[in-house]
Amino acid sequence: MDERAALAVLEDELGPVGDDAAVVDDLVVTTDMLHETTDFPPGTTRYTAGWRAVGASLSDVAAMGGRATAAVAAYAAPEFDEEELLAFVRGASDVCERVGAEYVGGDLDDHEEFTITTTAFGTTDAPVRRSGAAVGDRVCVTGTLGRSAAALELFDRAGPERDDESGDRSGSTETNANERDAALERANELFRFEPRVGAGRALAPHASAMMDSSDGLARSLHQLSEASDCGFAVDAATIPVDDAVFETTETDEAALERAITFGEDFELVVTIPETALEATQAATTVPLTPIGTVVESGITIEGEPLPDRGYTHG
């Protein structure tokens, strides 16, 4: 049973569970769990891990149109290393500061694998859900897509660290080490996304439906379609593919594929009435790109069916 099947079981038991976060009165709350083997490629620094783990939960607050207030994390590892622990907390604190929230603590535990559970809190008196898209609305995305796909490719290219048995790190060996370090630095930079909390708050008064793109654009559209009982017609040429994707793929077609299906970018996918589009774009401080239109049924790109492909937990 994958995550989506598990959610369907829980929905039968608990009621609707499909939005990015829960809203109780005006309180927005969400929680996430990330594991080293599935979420942090070799070469991911603990600073980046702290930023990314807490950022994932802050992104859920953003998707509800909420104001982020605080976050906590449970940190589990086979052993506690002082430098790694401090780097993690600094990354978590910095991503909170970036969106006007505060990192306020958490828990420590030993575990066979580096594992993080994060919880973020926010407030809103008018949450934006996934279920309000209407035929004729424009579907838009914030920022660019594919940063995480490019980061993973750079992590893979860097590979495991290799030490010359003789200890000689001159010549080509030193060059290779420098190239590896540069690839890892760039990969970590791309992996540290900015949660779109500010954009979410600016979009909220105009949006009919919204979610983040953690599972990829294609899957997000399918999830919005299911929640709003609608379809989408998408224009491939308008999809904002991050420049880093073109640098790490061989063709434009491959770059577009990665941007649409890889996920883990944590941008916002939002539907907006056509009449409010111009005002909404003016209200946001990050790029907001229209990529298609809400239609009665079916999800297509350039008139062809867009499969439900993306990141799946479990």
C-alpha positions, 0 to 999 in steps of 0.5 A: 500500500503506497501513501495515496492508498493509505490516505484513502483508508484514513479518509474513510476513518477520519473524514477528508484528509487531502489538504496540505495541512490541518486547520483547527479554528485559525491554527494551521498545523502539519507534520512530515517525516524524512529519512536519509536513504530516501530524502537526503542523497549522499553529500547532503549537509546537515545544514541543508537537511535542517533547512529542507526538512523544516522547509517541507512543513513550512511549505504546507503552511504556505499552501493553505495561505497561512502565516507561518509562526513556528516549527519543531523537529525530532532529530534521530540518528545512530549517534550524535555528532556536535557539528552535525547537530548544530548545523542541522539546527542552524539550517532549521532556524535559518529557513524559519527566519527566511519566512518570518517564523521561529524554530523553537526546539524539538526532540532527540532520539537514537535511530539506525538511520538519520531520520527527521520528523518536523511540525510547523504551525501557522495561522489563517482565518481563510484557508485555501483548500484543493477543492475550489477550482472552477472551469475557466480559472487559470492554473499557475505555478510560482517560481521555477520547477526542477531545482530538486531534480537538478540537485539530485543529478549533481549529487549523483555525479559527485558520487562517493568521496574517493581518496588516493591510497598513496595520499597524493592529492595533486594533479588530476586527483586534486582536480577531481576533488575540486570538481566534486566539492563544487558539484556538492556545493551547487547541489546543496544550494539547489536543495535549499528551496525557499518555502513560498509562505509570503507568496501563499499569503498574497495568493490566498485572497484570489486563489480558488484552490492551491497546494504545493508541488512536493509530489511534482506538477503532474501529480499535483494537477491530478490531486487538484483535479480529484479534489475539485472535480475538474480537469486541466489543459496545460501549455508545455511552452509556458512551464517555467523550467529552472535553468539548472535542469537544462544544465543537468539534462541532455535535451530540452524534452528531458528537462521538461519531463524532469520539471513536470514529474520529479517533484520535491520543488515545493512551489505552489500550484494554484488556480485563479479566476481569469479576472483576478490573474493580473492583480494576483501577479502584481501582489506576489513578490515571486514569479507567478506563471500561468501554465494552463486552464481549468476545464471540465474534465481530463488532464492534458498537455498540448492536447495529449493526456498527462499521466499521473506520475510523480513522487510517491511515498511508500 
